[in-house]
Amino acid sequence: MKRRTQIFTALLAAVTFSMQSQDLKIGLLNKQPILEQMYNSQSTVNFHTIVDKEVKVQQEKIWENYQKQKNLLTQKIMASQSGNKNELINATLDSLNRATNAAMETLQTTAQNRVQRFYDQLLQKLDNAVATVVKEKKIKHVIPATTDQGEKVILYLDQQTSSAYNITADVAKLLGLTNHN
């Protein structure tokens, strides 16, 4: 009895899948060329130019502050009645160097985080475009896969016509990019 139930369940699943497969659409999307074009677009270049300029301005401010602090501290130490001024100057400069390096590292981390957020937004924009095309083409199932080169690819299948839909060009067009196949 248990064996019959298993066979019946397997047959029912096969029939259900066969009936559902008439609505199953499959196609192909290669995100890599679209991402490359998005990364190399003028808006991305402009973004990097702006961030680079802002970082340079902040680095100059940090350096100017370092020079001012160094001069003030050195003058104060030289004017003091302390006996071992060279040791005090060296210790003070070491502390100032550590603070300046920390400020530079914070600046770099902030810039890197900003760039990462920008790229995350590009990826989200691409994913939204894919979702829009999938919805417009009434693609029911998305199957992630990879090519032999390790590039991530999304496949969409059409069991009814045994043809595949390449939606890469549609996604690129929706993003205002040139055609990709």
C-alpha positions in Angstrom: 0.0 0.0 0.0 2.8 2.4 0.9 4.6 1.7 -2.4 1.4 2.4 -4.4 1.0 5.8 -2.5 4.6 6.7 -3.4 4.1 5.8 -7.1 0.8 7.7 -7.2 2.4 10.8 -5.6 5.2 10.6 -8.1 2.8 10.4 -11.1 0.6 13.2 -9.7 3.7 15.4 -9.3 4.8 14.6 -12.9 1.3 15.4 -14.3 1.1 18.6 -12.2 4.5 19.7 -13.5 3.6 18.8 -17.1 0.4 20.9 -16.8 2.3 23.8 -15.2 5.1 23.6 -17.7 2.9 25.1 -20.4 3.2 28.4 -18.5 6.9 28.0 -17.8 9.0 30.5 -19.8 12.8 30.3 -19.9 15.3 32.7 -21.3 18.8 34.0 -20.8 20.2 37.1 -19.2 23.9 37.8 -19.1 24.3 40.6 -16.5 28.1 41.0 -17.0 28.2 43.1 -20.2 25.4 45.3 -18.8 27.2 45.8 -15.5 30.4 46.6 -17.4 28.7 49.3 -19.4 27.0 50.7 -16.3 30.4 50.8 -14.5 32.0 52.5 -17.5 29.2 55.0 -18.1 29.8 58.7 -17.9 27.7 59.0 -14.7 30.1 56.5 -13.0 33.1 58.4 -14.2 31.7 61.7 -13.0 30.8 60.1 -9.6 34.4 58.9 -9.2 35.8 62.3 -10.3 33.6 64.1 -7.7 34.6 61.6 -4.9 38.3 61.9 -5.8 38.1 65.7 -5.6 36.3 65.7 -2.3 38.8 63.2 -0.9 41.7 65.4 -2.0 40.1 68.5 -0.5 39.7 66.7 2.8 43.2 65.3 2.7 44.5 68.9 2.2 42.5 70.1 5.2 43.8 67.2 7.3 47.4 68.0 6.2 46.9 71.8 6.9 45.5 71.0 10.3 48.5 68.7 11.0 50.9 71.5 10.1 49.1 74.0 12.2 48.9 71.7 15.2 52.6 70.7 14.8 53.7 74.3 14.7 51.5 75.4 17.7 52.6 72.4 19.9 56.3 72.9 19.0 56.1 76.6 19.9 54.3 75.8 23.2 56.9 73.2 24.2 59.8 75.5 23.2 58.3 78.3 25.3 57.7 76.0 28.3 60.2 75.6 31.2 60.4 71.8 30.6 63.8 70.4 30.8 63.7 67.7 28.1 62.0 69.6 25.2 63.1 67.2 22.4 61.6 64.2 24.1 58.3 66.1 24.7 58.3 67.3 21.1 58.8 63.8 19.7 56.1 62.3 21.9 53.7 65.1 20.9 54.5 64.7 17.2 54.0 60.9 17.5 50.6 61.5 19.0 49.7 64.0 16.3 50.9 61.6 13.6 48.7 58.9 15.0 45.7 61.2 15.0 46.4 62.4 11.5 46.8 58.9 10.2 43.5 57.9 11.9 41.8 60.8 10.2 43.2 59.8 6.8 42.0 56.2 7.3 38.6 57.4 8.3 38.4 59.6 5.2 39.4 56.6 3.0 36.9 54.3 4.6 34.2 56.8 4.2 35.0 57.3 0.5 35.1 53.5 0.0 31.8 53.1 1.7 30.3 55.8 -0.5 31.6 54.1 -3.7 30.3 50.8 -2.5 26.8 52.3 -1.9 27.0 53.8 -5.4 27.7 50.3 -6.9 25.1 48.7 -4.8 22.6 51.2 -6.2 23.7 50.3 -9.8 23.1 46.6 -9.0 19.7 47.4 -7.5 18.9 49.4 -10.7 19.9 46.4 -12.8 17.9 44.0 -10.7 14.8 46.3 -10.9 15.2 46.4 -14.7 15.4 42.6 -14.9 12.3 42.3 -12.7 10.4 44.8 -15.0 11.4 42.8 -18.2 10.5 39.5 -16.5 7.1 40.9 -15.6 6.5 42.4 -19.1 7.5 39.1 -20.8 5.4 37.1 -18.3 8.3 34.9 -17.4 7.2 32.7 -14.6 10.4 31.1 -13.3 13.9 32.4 -12.9 16.7 29.8 -12.6 20.1 31.2 -11.7 23.1 29.5 -13.3 26.7 30.3 -14.3 28.7 30.1 -17.5 31.9 28.1 -17.9 33.8 31.3 -17.1 32.0 31.6 -13.8 29.8 34.6 -14.9 26.4 34.6 -13.3 23.6 34.0 -15.8 19.9 33.8 -15.3 18.0 31.3 -17.4 14.3 31.3 -18.4 12.8 28.3 -20.2 9.8 27.9 -22.5 8.8 24.2 -22.5 5.9 25.0 -24.8 7.9 26.2 -27.8 11.3 24.8 -26.8 12.8 28.2 -27.3 14.8 30.5 -25.0 14.3 34.2 -24.5 17.4 36.3 -24.3 16.3 39.4 -22.4 19.7 40.9 -22.1 19.0 43.5 -24.8 15.6 44.3 -23.3 17.2 45.0 -19.9 20.0 47.1 -21.4 17.4 49.1 -23.4 15.4 49.7 -20.3 18.5 51.0 -18.6 19.3 53.3 -21.5 22.3 51.3 -22.5 23.3 49.9 -25.9 22.2 46.5 -27.1 23.8 43.4 -25.6 23.3 39.9 -26.9 
